[in-house]
Amino acid sequence: MDNEELWTLFQVDQQRITALDGMAIAIRGWTVTLVSLIAGFALSNNDREVLLAGMAGTVLFAILDLYYRRTQLFHARRSTLLEKEIAPKLPLRDPRSDPALADSLLGRYRSSLSFYAVILLTQVALLLVA
């Protein structure tokens, strides 16, 4: 492949990465909306089982979010390889960043896992209060 084809592929990957960011935001918005609705219903009706259903829904949304994040990381990995091929002396990443953290499970999925951990902890707290 010549540099023009590589550049086109790089741009496509960047667009997909951005689109998948939008999807992650939408999934998290759905999660907050659904959890708020279920928690409100459960607390107003004093129904702990409904809170458990909300927790299950949160886990399902988390799995969906992690699936999209995994796909996004595939594009990011390819984009990095293309970047090295197109402009090896102009990397986009900070050379001081820790590659070990970026390659770890926590590093790759930290924002997604943190979001859903907070949502689940909130639901556990509501479950204890209800």
One Martini backbone bead per residue (centre of mass of N, CA, C, O) as a GRO file, in nm:
protein
  130
    1MET     BB    1   0.099   0.035   0.019
    2ASP     BB    2   0.044   0.352   0.005
    3ASN     BB    3   0.020   0.649   0.174
    4GLU     BB    4  -0.269   0.718   0.078
    5GLU     BB    5  -0.404   0.455   0.172
    6LEU     BB    6  -0.313   0.472   0.464
    7TRP     BB    7  -0.448   0.745   0.525
    8THR     BB    8  -0.736   0.653   0.469
    9LEU     BB    9  -0.741   0.429   0.684
   10PHE     BB   10  -0.678   0.613   0.921
   11GLN     BB   11  -0.934   0.791   0.894
   12VAL     BB   12  -1.138   0.565   0.931
   13ASP     BB   13  -1.048   0.483   1.213
   14GLN     BB   14  -1.100   0.757   1.347
   15GLN     BB   15  -1.405   0.760   1.289
   16ARG     BB   16  -1.471   0.499   1.444
   17ILE     BB   17  -1.371   0.586   1.718
   18THR     BB   18  -1.570   0.824   1.744
   19ALA     BB   19  -1.833   0.661   1.709
   20LEU     BB   20  -1.779   0.474   1.958
   21ASP     BB   21  -1.791   0.700   2.164
   22GLY     BB   22  -2.088   0.772   2.113
   23MET     BB   23  -2.197   0.495   2.195
   24ALA     BB   24  -2.097   0.494   2.486
   25ILE     BB   25  -2.259   0.741   2.574
   26ALA     BB   26  -2.537   0.622   2.511
   27ILE     BB   27  -2.524   0.375   2.697
   28ARG     BB   28  -2.484   0.540   2.957
   29GLY     BB   29  -2.746   0.695   2.933
   30TRP     BB   30  -2.932   0.450   2.945
   31THR     BB   31  -2.841   0.353   3.218
   32VAL     BB   32  -2.923   0.598   3.387
   33THR     BB   33  -3.217   0.599   3.307
   34LEU     BB   34  -3.294   0.311   3.393
   35VAL     BB   35  -3.194   0.321   3.686
   36SER     BB   36  -3.368   0.558   3.776
   37LEU     BB   37  -3.639   0.431   3.715
   38ILE     BB   38  -3.608   0.173   3.886
   39ALA     BB   39  -3.538   0.306   4.155
   40GLY     BB   40  -3.792   0.475   4.181
   41PHE     BB   41  -3.990   0.241   4.173
   42ALA     BB   42  -3.872   0.069   4.405
   43LEU     BB   43  -3.890   0.288   4.631
   44SER     BB   44  -4.200   0.355   4.601
   45ASN     BB   45  -4.264   0.019   4.637
   46ASN     BB   46  -4.072  -0.147   4.810
   47ASP     BB   47  -3.875  -0.314   4.577
   48ARG     BB   48  -3.597  -0.514   4.568
   49GLU     BB   49  -3.621  -0.682   4.303
   50VAL     BB   50  -3.603  -0.442   4.109
   51LEU     BB   51  -3.313  -0.368   4.182
   52LEU     BB   52  -3.193  -0.632   4.074
   53ALA     BB   53  -3.281  -0.581   3.782
   54GLY     BB   54  -3.109  -0.324   3.753
   55MET     BB   55  -2.839  -0.467   3.792
   56ALA     BB   56  -2.864  -0.649   3.546
   57GLY     BB   57  -2.886  -0.420   3.342
   58THR     BB   58  -2.608  -0.300   3.400
   59VAL     BB   59  -2.446  -0.547   3.311
   60LEU     BB   60  -2.547  -0.551   3.019
   61PHE     BB   61  -2.445  -0.267   2.945
   62ALA     BB   62  -2.150  -0.326   3.009
   63ILE     BB   63  -2.107  -0.542   2.795
   64LEU     BB   64  -2.175  -0.363   2.556
   65ASP     BB   65  -1.959  -0.148   2.608
   66LEU     BB   66  -1.713  -0.344   2.599
   67TYR     BB   67  -1.753  -0.429   2.310
   68TYR     BB   68  -1.711  -0.147   2.184
   69ARG     BB   69  -1.433  -0.101   2.309
   70ARG     BB   70  -1.290  -0.334   2.173
   71THR     BB   71  -1.335  -0.232   1.885
   72GLN     BB   72  -1.190   0.037   1.928
   73LEU     BB   73  -0.911  -0.091   1.997
   74PHE     BB   74  -0.861  -0.216   1.723
   75HIS     BB   75  -0.852   0.056   1.574
   76ALA     BB   76  -0.626   0.183   1.744
   77ARG     BB   77  -0.407  -0.022   1.679
   78ARG     BB   78  -0.409   0.021   1.373
   79SER     BB   79  -0.360   0.325   1.381
   80THR     BB   80  -0.079   0.304   1.509
   81LEU     BB   81   0.052   0.143   1.278
   82LEU     BB   82  -0.006   0.354   1.060
   83GLU     BB   83   0.143   0.586   1.191
   84LYS     BB   84   0.425   0.450   1.182
   85GLU     BB   85   0.426   0.432   0.868
   86ILE     BB   86   0.368   0.733   0.785
   87ALA     BB   87   0.491   0.878   1.081
   88PRO     BB   88   0.752   0.786   1.272
   89LYS     BB   89   0.844   1.095   1.383
   90LEU     BB   90   0.508   1.150   1.459
   91PRO     BB   91   0.375   1.086   1.730
   92LEU     BB   92   0.069   1.092   1.917
   93ARG     BB   93   0.200   0.986   2.157
   94ASP     BB   94   0.319   0.987   2.464
   95PRO     BB   95   0.637   0.880   2.551
   96ARG     BB   96   0.565   0.877   2.876
   97SER     BB   97   0.382   0.663   2.858
   98ASP     BB   98   0.246   0.365   2.990
   99PRO     BB   99   0.235   0.064   2.826
  100ALA     BB  100   0.150  -0.132   3.052
  101LEU     BB  101  -0.122   0.004   3.117
  102ALA     BB  102  -0.242   0.003   2.826
  103ASP     BB  103  -0.220  -0.329   2.817
  104SER     BB  104  -0.409  -0.352   3.033
  105LEU     BB  105  -0.718  -0.411   3.136
  106LEU     BB  106  -0.752  -0.151   3.303
  107GLY     BB  107  -0.644   0.050   3.091
  108ARG     BB  108  -0.857  -0.018   2.858
  109TYR     BB  109  -1.132  -0.022   3.081
  110ARG     BB  110  -1.152   0.199   3.304
  111SER     BB  111  -1.395   0.386   3.233
  112SER     BB  112  -1.610   0.167   3.215
  113LEU     BB  113  -1.571   0.026   3.490
  114SER     BB  114  -1.611   0.275   3.669
  115PHE     BB  115  -1.897   0.348   3.593
  116TYR     BB  116  -2.031   0.067   3.671
  117ALA     BB  117  -1.935   0.061   3.962
  118VAL     BB  118  -2.091   0.308   4.059
  119ILE     BB  119  -2.371   0.209   3.984
  120LEU     BB  120  -2.365  -0.052   4.154
  121LEU     BB  121  -2.307   0.082   4.429
  122THR     BB  122  -2.565   0.247   4.431
  123GLN     BB  123  -2.755   0.001   4.424
  124VAL     BB  124  -2.657  -0.127   4.683
  125ALA     BB  125  -2.731   0.109   4.865
  126LEU     BB  126  -3.034   0.098   4.797
  127LEU     BB  127  -3.075  -0.192   4.892
  128LEU     BB  128  -3.000  -0.130   5.194
  129VAL     BB  129  -3.223   0.094   5.235
  130ALA     BB  130  -3.493  -0.061   5.132
   0.00000   0.00000   0.00000
